[in-house]
Amino acid sequence: MSTHIVEGRFSDARVIVTGAGSGIGRATAVRLLAEGATVVATDISEPRLAALAEEFGSDRLLTFAGDVSDEDVVADVMQVADGRVTSLANVAGIMDDFLPPAEVEDAVWDRVLRVNLTAVMRLTRAVLPGMLERGTGTIVNVSSEAALRGSAAGAAYTASKHAVNGLTRSTAFFYGAKGIRCNAVAPGATMTNIQAEFRSAFAGERMAAYMQTNVPQPATAEELAAAITWLLSDDSSNVNGAVLPSDAGWSVI
């Protein structure tokens, strides 16, 4: 499915996009570039960022490779952004092998919460002072269908994405009156390269029949990028604290 590019919509914007080396993050960065933004693209993978720069090279594309759950990396990203960040798209995330509560290891729990939640908090915390000084800004967090139900992922991923919704609403409440909007997009099944393998036989037995029956056809990364960029733009100026499902109707089942 094609989406409509709005030329010049972000001509004065400087946007940080995490997870920009692949999937939804890459599609978001590419769309923002096409609509005139200066994009600070971050990803854990330097080769993926290099490929992005090779294909869409521009003086409006700035890249930084690193783990944005690390506070030092967040500081480096802000330095690359040169302080003035008008918008933030927290897209980076990892899955949890569908491990249920009785089987999730501490290492998996800690890593998933760190990448999916702590990184979102740290980048949000980093961009807010400048946004508050200017009296304007937009933040979009990528949540998940797993933030709307308990049957779409394992315990760690589900908990992390429910918490992302809470952080989104808290940010919207505290700073909406200061001109800063914060919203979330909750993707359903999406065609990306995120690792999503069943490592629990019990989880497979419990979830497989339900997913085969109820999960709609996967969306493209570009469809998710369209929702993210709309929420980042002035076109959604009256929307704050929303969690927008982009899941072909999965959330209404």
N, C-alpha and C positions, 0 to 999 in steps of 0.2 A: 504494500500500500504506500502510495506517495504522500508526502506532506508538503504544505505550501510554505516556501521560504519568504519571510518578510524582510526585504532588503532595507538595511539601515535601522532596523528596530533597536539594535544595541550599539549604535555608532559611538556613543559616549561612554560605553560600559567597559569596565575591567573586571573580569569574572574568573574566579578560581574554580576549576573543575577537577575533582579528585577521581581516580580510577579512569583517567582519560586515555589510557593506552589501549583499551578494548571495550567492547560491548556498549552499554548505555552511556558510560562516561565518554567514550570516543565519539559516539554519535552526537552527544550533547556539545562537546567541544567543536566538532565540525559544523554543526548548525549555528552555534554562536559566532564562529568565524564568518560563516556565510552571511550572517545578519549584521556584521560590522563590529563585533566586540573585539577587544583585546583579551585574549584567553591565556591564563596561567594554568597550564595543563600539568597535573601531577599524576604519577603512577609509581608503583613499586618496581616496574620493569623499565629499565632504560632502553632496551631494544624496541619495545613497543612505542615508547615516546619518539624514538628516532625514526621509526617507520611513519608515525603520524606527521612528524616534521617534514619528512621527505615527500610525502604525498600532498600535504597541505601547508607547506612552508610559507611563512608570511612574517613580516616584521610585527604583526599583531599576535603571533603565537610564541609564547614563552614557556619553556618546559623545565621541570625539575623532577628528577627521579629520587624516590625515597618513600619510607613508610610513614604516612601521615598520622599514625597513632603515636609517633615519637615526637615529643615536645620540641626537640632540637630541629627536627625536619619541618615542623610547622613554622618555627621561627625563620628557617631558610626560605620557605615558600613565601612568607610575607615579605622577606627582603627582595626576592625575585619580583614580587608584585609591586614593589616600590611604594608600599604603604597605602596607596589609594585603591581600595577594593570596593566596587559598587555592588557586587553580587557574589554569592557563593553557592556552588552546587556540590553538595556532599554525596557523591555517588559511590565511592569505593566501598566494597563489601566482600565478605567471604561466607561460604556455607559451613555446615557443621556435620556433614556425613549423615544427616537425619538421625543422629543419636538421641534416643529418648532419655528421660531424666535418670533412670536407673543405670544407664550405660555411659553417660557422658563423662569424659575424663577432664580433670582439672585443666590440663594444657589446652584442650579444645575450647572449654568454657572461657578461659582467660583470653585466649587469642581472638575468638569470635567477638566477645564483648569489647575488647580493646580496639579492634579494627572497625566494627560496625557501630559502636556507640562512643567510646572515648575519643576516637579521632574526630567524630562529628562535633562533640563538645569542644575539643581543643581548637579546632578551626573556627567554630562559631565564636568562641571566646576571643580568638585572635582578631577577627574582623570587626567585632562589635564596637570597639572604641572609635575607630575611624568613621564607621557608619553613624554613630551617635554624634560625633563632632560635626558631620555634614548634615545630619537630620534626615537621612534617607538611606535605604539599602534593602536588598532582597536576599533571602536565603531559602534554598530548596533542599530538603533532605530526601534521599531515596529510602523509603520504608519498604514494605513488602506485603504481599498477601498474607504472609505469616504474622504480620502485625494485626490482622483482622480476625484471625482464627487460630486454633491450636493444632490444625491438621495439615499444615502446608510445609513443615520443616521439622528439624529436631529441636530439642529444648533450648540450646544456647542461641541458635539463630532466632527462634520465636521470641525468646526473652529480649534479645538485643533489639529487635525491630519494634516490639511493643514499647520499649524504652525510647526508641527514636521518636515515636509518635508523641510520647509524653514530653520529651525535650523540645520538640517542635512547638507544641502548644504552650509550654512554659515560656519559650523565647517570644512567641507571638504575644502572649499576655503582657510580659514585662516591657517589651519595647515597641509594641504597636503604636502607642500614643507618641512615640518619639520618631515616627516616620519609617520604622523598619518592619518589614513583613517577613514572616517565616511560615512556610508551608511544606507539605510532604507529598510525594507521589508514591503510591503503593502498587508496584508492578505485580501482575500475576506471572504466568509462565511467559518467558521472554527468551528469544534466541540470542544467547551470549555464550562466552566461553567459561563462565563461572563453573567451578567444580561442584557437582551435586550428585554424588554417588551414595547409594545406600551401603552403610557399613554395619548396619544392624539388621539381622534376619527378622527380629521381632517387629521393627519399624516397617520393614518391607511387607510383612504379612498384614500389619495393621492398616497401612496407608495405601497399598497398591490398588486394591479394588476401588476405594473411594476416589483416588486420583484418576484412574482410568475412566470412571463414570462422570466425574464432575469438572475436571479441569479443561477449560476451553483451549482452542488452538493457540500456540505461542504467538506473541506479538513480536514485531521487529524492534530492534534497539532504536530505530529512527522514530517509531511511534511513541516510545517513552520519552525520547528527547524532545518531541513536540510538546508534550505535557509539561516537562521540566522548564523549557524555555518560555512557555506561556506564563507559568507561575513566576518566573524570574522577571518578566517584562511588566511594563506599565499597563498592558492589556488586562491584567488581573488585579488592578489597583484596589479593588474592594474585597479582595480575598486575603484573609489572614488567619492562620491557625488551622487551616483545612488539611485533611488527609484525603487526597484524591486517588481513589482506586483507578488504575489503568489496567484492566484485567479481563476485558471482553465480557464482563458481567459475572465473573466468578463470585464476587463478593455478595451478590444478591441471592445466591443459591442457599 
